[in-house]
Amino acid sequence: MVGESTFEKGMHVRRTVLGDAHVDKANENSNEFNGEFQNFISNYAWGEIWTRPGLSKHNRSLITIAILIALNRKAELQMHIKAAFNNGVSKEEIKEVIMQSALYCGLPAANEAIHTAEEIFKVIKK
């Protein structure tokens, strides 16, 4: 990744974590209204933050899942549970994050997360 732009690094990590199909769909749906936002995500979230050396992608996935549970962001949680497997996260680890989140985020948030995770596991057979 040396010599690559932040955007290029971001797109590489974005594809590695989320998968080509997800990124291709986002790019296909890019338009005059949301195009700048898509570039922002690739540059900043994926190119600046997810490429930082202080945490592994595995740990970033676990942290992201916990934060999305706390924020009650189901669509993003679904996406990041799917993506977590690309970073070596196991079902057991996802379950433990949800259990920990129940303590600090509340039972309703964790209950929603456990159901969301089960929906994802059925679809991707993990």
N, C-alpha and C positions, 0 to 999 in steps of 0.2 A: 504493500500500500504506500510505500515511499514514493513521493513524487506525484501522487494522485491528489486531486482537488478534494476539498471537504465534501462536495457533492458526490464525487465518484466514490469516496470512502463510504459515505452515507448510503449510497445505493447498493454498494457491495454488502454492507452489514444488513441493511433492510431486506435484501433478497435472501441472505443467509438465514436470518431470523424468521421472517414472515413467509418466505417462499416466493418463487417466481410468479406463480399464479396470482397471488394477492397483489404484488407490486405491479404486475402487468395490468391487472384490472384497475388499480388506482391510476396508473398512467393513461389507460384508455379513457377513463372518465375525467381526466384533467381537461379543464376548459378555461376560458377567459376569466371566469369568476373564481375558481378554486386553484388554478395553476400556481399562483404565487404561494398559496398555503402548502401545496404538495412540495414545492421547492424548499420551503421553510422546514417542513418535516424532514426531508432528506438531508438538508444541510445541517440543521441544528440538532434535532433529536437523534438522528442516526449518525451523522458525520462528526458532530462535536461531542455528544454525550455518550452514546453507545460505544464509541471507539476509544474512550478514555481508558488508560491502563490500570486504574485503581481497583476495578471489579471485573470479574469474569462475566461473560454473557449469561452464564448459568445463574450467577447471583443477581444480575440485573433483572433477569426474568422473574425470579422469586420476589424480589422487591417490587417490581412492577405489578405483579399479581396482587400482592398485599395492598398496595396503594389503590388499585382499581376496586378492590373489595371495599375499602374504606370510603371511597368516593361514590360507590354504587353505580359504576359505569359498565353495565352488562355487555354492551357490544364490544367495547375495548377489552373487557375481561375475556370474552370468548376468543377474540383474536389472539390475546397474549397467552392464554392457556394452550391453544393450538401451537403457537410459536415456541413455547417453552420446551416442547419436545425436541425441536431443532437445536436447542442449547443443552441437551442432555438432562433436562429436568424429568424426574419420574412422577408417576401418579402419586406415589407415597409422599413425595416432597410437596406436591400441590395440596394433598390432603392436610399435611402438617401446617402449611401456610394458612389454609382455611381455618384449621383449629385454633391457631395462634390469633388469627384475625377475629375469631369469635370472642376471644377474651378482650381485645383492645378496640375492636370496631363495633361490636355488638352482635347478638344472635341473629337479628333479622338480616344483617348484611352477610354474615357467614352462611345463613340458611339459603339465601339467594345464590351465593357463590357455589355452595355444594351442589345445588340443582343445576346451575350453569355448567359446572365441571362435568357432571354426569351426562348432560346433553352432549358435550363435546366428546367425551370418551366413547359414547355410543357411535358417533359419526366417524371418528378416526380410529376406532378399535384399539385403543391403548389400554 
